[in-house]
Amino acid sequence: MSVKVFKPQLINLLPDLGYSGVELLSSYLVALTIEKGDVIVKQGSLDKDVFFPMNGKFSVFEKLKIDDSDVVLQTATFPGPSIVGEVSILTDSERTASVMAMEKADCLILTKKKLDSLILDHPVLMVELQKTFASLLYERQTRMTNKVKSIILTEDESVQSRLDKLGKFTGKATIVSQEFANALFEKA
């Protein structure tokens, strides 16, 4: 399998890089077939590879400890094309979740070694790629925040009890005057 086959998907996935940016990036990518059940990212790992699943379906899992018991949350399922592993590149930290292939898939990989070369060889391209990663992280965080707020704000009948529950997660939640809200925020 060749990376070239997936350039149209990469251009759609990374539109801010443009055709020439994707062309440059492609020379740093390695193509790999991922089998159903393969774990491409493991929570807690320090590796820094970035994955670009081009097809297939993947699930995200997080492990928590609750009263000395391991609990696994399946937090998302998504199809390719997508980007996986960008968080550890942006934060230089361990993997925050595990990602498993739910079906066979083709995947492009930007290894840490190739990533380091890309930074040295094409720093402007790397800045654009990091902006894409940051935007993706922001979108995911916003989607999760909105989902949690939506659940919390519809559970109870009383507005005050909903705000009290929301406040446990976000900080104090208060009903304010329209004048105060207008002073703080742009009108949507």
Secondary structure as the mmCIF struct_conf table of DSSP 4:
data_model
#
loop_
_struct_conf.conf_type_id
_struct_conf.id
_struct_conf.beg_label_comp_id
_struct_conf.beg_label_asym_id
_struct_conf.beg_label_seq_id
_struct_conf.end_label_comp_id
_struct_conf.end_label_asym_id
_struct_conf.end_label_seq_id
HELX_RH_3T_P HELX_RH_3T_P1 VAL A 3 PHE A 6
HELX_RH_AL_P HELX_RH_AL_P1 LYS A 7 LEU A 13
HELX_RH_3T_P HELX_RH_3T_P2 PRO A 15 LEU A 17
HELX_RH_AL_P HELX_RH_AL_P2 GLY A 18 SER A 26
TURN_TY1_P TURN_TY1_P1 SER A 27 TYR A 28
STRN STRN1 VAL A 30 ILE A 34
HELX_LH_PP_P HELX_LH_PP_P1 GLU A 35 GLU A 35
TURN_TY1_P TURN_TY1_P2 LYS A 36 GLY A 37
STRN STRN2 VAL A 39 VAL A 41
TURN_TY1_P TURN_TY1_P3 GLN A 43 GLY A 44
STRN STRN3 VAL A 50 PRO A 53
BEND BEND1 ASN A 55 GLY A 56
STRN STRN4 LYS A 57 ILE A 66
TURN_TY1_P TURN_TY1_P4 ASP A 67 ASP A 68
STRN STRN5 SER A 69 PRO A 79
BEND BEND2 GLY A 80 PRO A 81
STRN STRN6 VAL A 84 VAL A 84
BEND BEND3 GLY A 85 GLY A 85
HELX_RH_AL_P HELX_RH_AL_P3 GLU A 86 THR A 91
BEND BEND4 SER A 93 SER A 93
BEND BEND5 THR A 96 ALA A 97
STRN STRN7 SER A 98 ALA A 101
BEND BEND6 MET A 102 GLU A 103
STRN STRN8 ALA A 105 LEU A 110
HELX_RH_AL_P HELX_RH_AL_P4 LYS A 112 ASP A 121
HELX_RH_AL_P HELX_RH_AL_P5 PRO A 123 GLU A 155
BEND BEND7 ASP A 156 SER A 158
HELX_RH_AL_P HELX_RH_AL_P6 VAL A 159 THR A 170
BEND BEND8 GLY A 171 GLY A 171
HELX_RH_AL_P HELX_RH_AL_P7 GLN A 178 LEU A 184
BEND BEND9 PHE A 185 PHE A 185
#
